Amino acid sequence: MIIQFDRIASVLFLAIGVLFIIGSQQLGSSSYGSSVGPDIFPLILGIILVLLSIRLFYETFRQNQQGSKEKLLYKPFLIIFIATLFYILTLETIGYVITTFLFLFVCFQTMERSKWVQSLIISACFSGFVYFFYVEILKGTLPDWPIWFS
């Protein structure tokens, strides 16, 4: 059951990755005021998604030969799915740093509940570093801090 689900998921993610790559080619190669074009990140994400889906497809064949059975974990999936929806809906209003920090913290705690200090540090460092690197070094734009925070 799990192996079949993983195969179907890998094919769906492969299709989504290919669509990301095709869609990124439809975007302009540069934007006003930014040295990084809007086509770069969808292209990179599409390539990563394609590569990971190919690996997942390969892993399902390898796991099928070993004959292992695992239980589906619905609760962590639903928690991460709801956190992703919250992230998408609040990114513009709350800002990149805060929403990314909250999203990563919830996901890390869903996967491994006991290491909350480590999750806080990694979530804060990652969201802050990516914001700094993309906005200050690459001169891109991300949703800024919320107005009520300033």
Secondary structure, 3 states (H helix, E strand, C coil): CHHHHHHHHHHHHHHHHHHHHHHHHHCCCCECCECCCCCHHHHHHHHHHHHHHHHHHHHHHHHHHHCCCCCCCHHHHHHHHHHHHHHHHHHHHHCHHHHHHHHHHHHHHHHCCCCHHHHHHHHHHHHHHHHHHHHHHCCCCCCCCCHHHC
